[in-house]
Amino acid sequence: MKNFIKSLELRWTDLAFVAGLIPFAILLIFGQLLMQHQDPAEVAIPLWAAILCFVAMLGCWGYYLYEEVWNKREQFNKLNSIVICALTTLVLINIIGIFVQPSLHVENVIVRMDYEFNGNTYVVGQVIPVILSISAFHKIFFTFELIAAALCIYIGLFVLPKRFTSVSFIKYLGYLFFVFAGVLIIYGYIAEFNKYIGFFKYVLNISRPEGTDIYHFTVQSFILHRNAYGMMMMIAVMFAFICHEFTKKWYFYLLAGFFYVNMIFSLCKTGLLISAVSIFIYVIYRLIVTYKDHKIRNKTALISIFSVVIVALLLFGTSYVTKGKVFGKFYSIVDSIIGGGKTLDTRSYIWDNSYQLMQNGWWVIGRGFGTFNTMLMPMNGTSHNDWVFPSHSSYIGLLAEGGILFLVAYLALLVYSGYVIFKSFKKQPGLTLTVSLGYLSFIIYSFIETIHYLAYVFLFPIMVIYFTSQKEKSAE
């Protein structure tokens, strides 16, 4: 660790970049909060504070870009210029989409469950109208977020990698992410301590308050949604394995386990399943490649792991085939977590509402960053009495908010990232495997969950591209 930090030769510009991440994170986090409230008065950040964060970020990153880009502009190449033009064009088109966004009156929202709300009784199958609007406050804030995300994407694509080798670049991002994930966890322990207690009581059947389920005790820290918290823990697990492949230090296994345990308290089922599969693949890989050096230890470990997996599958299969008649306690715990099909049912109505809302928009330029999910939330609440605001699919979100242009740009980046991964397997198979696990996890997660922060959607493929760059050193 000390040698790595020393090798970075950090300068004032690097500190400016890190300082700019703080107001950038505030803008992104409160932007997600804005999506959940139609009334700006309900949001815990006034417009002047948002402007202050935006100016602070521009100040830090403006200095960084001036020193690292403008003073070195003679090093520009055609790709750099093309990306600047493309990002600028996409941002301007998206800003137009944000500000010309009209109020909508959707007539055919279908009620998904029986409930009462504001003195009105709704029944399954009833078709009701919903008025959707975006305030000027929302539009200004989402514009700030969009510009901030575009700057972060450009810095990640063309500035940061020039400062480090491909290996140290990943380490740099990894350690930044470990710090961020650690802050989330510690804050969760302090601010949501009662939820941890309630979670254990519910699982152990010590106390189950009437009208609650296990989701009432899930942790989200300060990022406003448990799935977003779970996604952060999932990415931290992936970074831990990447760093382990760099260093072969045993404590990265413990770090991965620590992040996974904390992910459990979010009940982010997608992240938990993807991470479990990734952990299994990586551990088996390490046991196989080191088999000659530790035959007895690795053989014992392999037999033990496969035995546990087989027993778990038999336990899970038997309990669900018999519907709890056998291994009833195990069945009730797992069923309460999975939700008895509620997860898929919820996504089906969210995607139905998303499709309806997209019919009233512009397929080419989209509704504008942030506006789609803000309008989608009242539709979800009205149809299901459940205030779920995201589209639960990053691809639907990108198409709806950025239009075909944004979606095509993102898919092109994913395809190119996959191509460079494929090319790098022979050169550095171990490191490439860990990055591939993270890459595939990110793509799969994006299908059925929303990556709430626009910059993360683009930065992960960018990280993959620079990790596998032929121009950089493959090891330190």
N, C-alpha and C positions, 0 to 999 in steps of 0.2 A: 504494500500500500504506500509506504513512504517513498520507495523508489519510483513508483508510478507518479505520485504527486510531484516529486522532484523533476521527473522527466517531462512533465507538461510545460514547465517553464512559463507559468501563468503570468500574464501581463495585465495592465490596467484595463485593456479592452475586454479581456475575458471576464474580469470582475464586473465590468459594465453590462456584459451580456447576462450574467447570472443575476445582477441587480434588476435588470429589465424583466426577468422571469417572474418576479414577485407581483408587480402590477398586472402583468399579462395573465397570471393565474387568477388574480382577483376578478378581472374582466370576464374570463371564461366561466368561473364558478358562479358569479352573480348573473351572468347571462343565462345560465341554466335555471336559476331561480326565477328570472324574469319570464321564462317560458311557462312557468306554473301559475302566474298571476296576471289576470287581465287588467287589474287596477294597479298602476305604478305606486300608489300610496301604500300598498301592502308589502312592497319590496323594501328590504332593509338597507338599501343603498340609494342615496339621492343622486340626481343627475350631476351635481357639482362634484361629488366624490368620483363618479365614473369618469368625468372629464379629467379630474386630477390624476387618476390612475393612467388614463390614456396618454396624458402629457408626460408623466413620469416615465412610462414605457418608451415613448418616442424619444425622450431625452437620452435615456441610457442606450437604447439601440441605435439612435441617430449618431451618437459618438462612436459606437462600435462599427457601424456601417461606414462612417466617414473614414475611420482609420484603416479598416480592413478591406473596404471595397473601393471607395472613391479615390483614395490615395494610391491604389494599385489598379486603377482602371485600365492601364495599358495591358494588363494581363487578361482582360476580357476576351472571351472567344465567342463564336457564333452561338453555341448552345446557351451560354450565359445570357446573351442579348435576347435570344428567342424566348427563354423562360421568363425574363423580366417583362417582355411584351405580352406573353401569354397570361402571366399572373395579373398584370395591370388590366388587361382586357377583361378577364374573368371577374376581377373585383369590381370594375366599373359596371359591368352588366348586372352583377348581383346587387350592387347598390341601387341601380335603377329598379330591379325587381322588388327590393325592400320598400322603396319610397312610392312606387306607383301601385302598391298592393291595396286593392279596394276592400271595403267591408263586404262580407258575403252573407247571404241568407239561404242556408242549405235546408231544403224542404223535406228531404227523404231520409233522415237519420232514423235507423231502426233501433228500437229499445230491445236490449238483450236480456233484461231480467226485471222482475216485478219489484218496485220500490216506490217510496214516497219521497218527494223533494220539494221544498218551498211550498208546501200545502197542496202540491199536485200529485196525483197517483198515476204511475206508469205501469203498463203491463207488457209482457213479452210480445213482440211482433208489432207493437204500435209504431206508427210512423209519425215523427214529430219534427217541427222546424227548429233550427238552431241559428242564431245570429252570431257571426264571427267577425271580429275586428282586431286591428293592430293599432295601438296608440302611437303618437309621435315619439313619446319617450322610448318605447320599445324599438322603434325604427332607428333612432339615433344610437341607442346602446348597441344594437346588433351591427350597425355600421362600424362602430369602434371595434367590436369583436372581429369582424371580417378583416379589417385592415391589420389588426394585431396578428391574426392567424397567418395572413399572407406574408407578413414580415418574418414570422417565425419559420415558415416553410422555406422562404428564400435563404435565410441564414443557415438552416439545416442542410439545404441542398448545395450551396455554393461557398459558404464562408467557413463554417466550423470544420469541415473535413480537410481544408487546406492547412489547418493548424496542427493536425494530428495525423499519425498513421492510421490505417484502417482499424487496427486493433485498439489503439489508445482512444480512438474516436468512440468506439462502442463502450469502452470502459468509462470514458468521460460521461456519456449519456447514462450508462448503467448506475454509476455512483450518484449522479444527480437524481435519478429515479429512486434509488434506495433511500435517499434522504427524504424525498417527497412522500414515499410510501410510509416511512417511519413516522413522519409528522402526522399523517392521516391516522395511523394506528394509535399513537400516543394521545392525540386529541380525542379519538373515539373512546379510549379507556377512561379519560377524564370526564368528557361531556355526556357519554352514553353508558356509564357504569351500570345503571339500573337495567338497561337492556341486556347486558351480559348476564346479570343475575336472573332476569326473567327468562332468558333463553335456556339456561341450565335447568331452571325450575320446570319449564314447560316440557323439555325433552325427558327429564327424569320423572315427570308426572307428579311433582311435588305440589305445584300450584298452577292452576290454569284458570285465570279470571274469565268469568262468563262473557261471551261475545268476542273473545279474542282467539287468534290463532298464532302460530309460531312466527308469522311474518310481522306481527306487532313488535317483536323483540329483535328484529334484524338491525344491524349496524350500518350506518352510511357515512359516519364521520361528518365532515363539513362540506362534502361534495354533493349532497342533496338527493342522492338516489343510491339505493343499495347495490344495484347492478353496476353503476359507475365505480363504486368502491371495490366491488368484486373484480371488475376489469383491471383496476390499478394493481390489485394483489396478483392477478394472473400475469400481468406484464412483468411485475417484480420477480415472480417465480422464474419466468423465462430468462430474465437478465441474470439471475443467480446461477442458472445452469451455463449460460454463456461465459460468465466470469469464472466458473469452475473449470470450464474447458481451457480457458486461458492459463489458469494458475495451478490447477489440480489441488487446490486447498480444500480440505475436508469441511471447513466451516461454511462454505457456500451451500453445502447440502443442508446444514442446519438453518441457514438463512432462507432457503427455498421452503423448508418445512414450516418455518415461522410464518412466512407470508401465506402459505396454504392454510394453516390453522386459522389465521385471521380471516381468510376468505370465507371459511365455513360460517362465520357469524353474519355474513352478508346474505347467505342463502342464494348467491348467484349461481344457479344450477349449471348454466352454460360454462361459466368459468371454472367451476369445480370439476366438471366432467373433463373438459379439455385439458386442464392442468394435471389431473390424475393420469390421463393417458400419456401426456408428455413426460411426466415424471417416470412412469413405468418404462417408456421407450428409452429414455436417456440412461436410467440406472442399468437396464439390461445391456445397453450398448457398452457402458463402461465396464461392466462385469465381463463381457465377452472380449473386449480389446485388451484387458489386463489379465486374462485368464492364465496365460503362461507364467506370469510373475507370482500369482497367488492362487494356485489351483484349488487347494482345499477350501480356502475362504470363499472364493468365488463360486465353487460348485455348491457349497452349503447355502450360500446366499441365493443362488438361482433356484435351487430346489425349494427353499423356504418361500421365496416370492411367488413362484408358480403354485405352490400348495395353498398359500393364503388366497390367491386369486381364484383358484378352483373352488375352495370352500365358500368364499364370498358369493360367487356366481350360483353355486348350488343353494346357498342360504336364501339369496335374493329370489332365485327362480322358484324354489319350493314355496316360499311365503306368498308370492304373488299368484302362483297357479292355484293354490288352495285358498286364496283370498283371506289369509290370516288365520286359517284353521290350524296351520302348523307355523311355528315361530311367530305367533301373534304379536308379541311385543315389538319385534323387529319390523314387522309389517306396518304397524301403526305409526312408528317413528318415521320410517321411510315415506309412507303414504302422506303423512302430514307435511313433510318437506317437499315432496314432488307436487302435492296439491291435487292428486286424483284427477289429472287431466286438465286442471284449471289453467296451467301454463299455456298449453296449445290452444285452448278455447279463447283465452285472453288475446293471444296474438292473432287469431283468426278475425276477431271483431276489430282489432286495431288496424289490421291490414285492409279490411273492408272499408273502414272509415278513411284510411289513407287514400285508397283508390277513389272514393267519392270526392274527397277534397282535391285531389290532383285533377279531376275532371273540370274543376272550376278555375284552374290556373293556367300557366303557360308552360308547355312542355319544353320549349327551347331554352328560355332563360330562367325558368323556375320562379318560385315565390319569393326568393330572397332568404339569405342565411338567417335562421332563427325564427322566421315568421311561420313556417309550416307547422312545426311542433307546437308553437303557441296557439295556433288555430285548431290543431288536432285535439288538444287536451279537452276543450269544452265538448267536442263531439264524443270523445271517449267517456267523459263524465256523464253526459246526457244519456248515452246509449247503454251504459253499464253501471252507472252510479259508482264509478271507480276512477279516481283522478290519476290516470296513467297518461303522462304527457308525451313521451317520445314515440316514434314510429316503430320502435323495436326492430329496426333493420337499417343499417347504415346506408345500404344501397338505395332503399326507398327514400331515405332522408336526403341523400345527395341529389337524386333525381328530382325530388319535389322542391328542394330549396335552391339548387344550383342549375337545374335543368339538364338537358342532354349534354351540354358542353362540359359541365363539371363532372358528370358521371363518366363520360368518355375519357376525360383527362385522368381520372382516378383509375379506371380500369386499365388504361394504357400503362400507367405507373406500376400497377400490380403485375401485369403481364411481363414488363421489362424486369421487374424485381425477381420474378420467378425464373426468367431466362438467365440472369446473372448467377442466381443460386445454382442452377443446373450446371453451369460452366465451372463452378468452383469446387464441385464435389471431389474431383480427383486431386486437386491441389491441397486442400485442407479439409478432409472428410469430417473430422470430429467437430471442428468449429462450425463448419457449414451445417452439420446436423442440428446443432443447437439453434442456430439462426433459423433454419428451416422449420423447426418446431414452433418457434415464436411467430414466424411468418404465416404458417398454416393456421395456428391458433387465432391469430388476428383476423384472418379471412373468414374462418368458420364462425367466430364470435360475431363478426360484422353482419352475417346473414340473419341472425335471429335476435340480435341486441343492437342498441344504438350506441355508437362511439360518440359520446356527447361533445367531445372537444374536437373541433374541425382540424386543428393542427396535428393531433395525434393520428388522424386518418391518413394524412400524407407523410408524416415524419417517419413512421415505422418502415414503409417501403423504401424511403430515402436512406434510412439507416442500413437496410439490407444491401442496397446498391453500393454504398461506400464500403461496407464491410468486405464485400467480394471484389472490390476494385483491383484490377490487375496492376495498376500503377502504384499501389501502396505495398508496404512490407507486409508479409503474411504472418510474421511473428516478431516478438520483441525479445 
